[in-house]
């Protein structure tokens, strides 16, 4: 399974989770785990996703998230989970 970590952050607004989840569904990306919180009006969300169903390259997936970034005016970052894990090994 090819996993990635997606982080979303910015000013809180209605429908953030729905909009991001809808786009991931359109890309055939499954959300495996999700955590979100709102602190002082700022929304943050972390998701672990399975990329195996998406018939696109990692770069194409990142590009496909750009309209959501623009629409929500939020930072949305995607990182390969194997690289994330390697960076945080002690």
Secondary structure, DSSP 8 states (H G I E B T S, - for coil): --EEEEEEEEE--TTHHHHHHHHHHHTT-EEEEEEEEEETTEEEEEEEEE-TT--S-HHHHHHHTHHHHHHHT-EEEEEEHHHHHHHT--
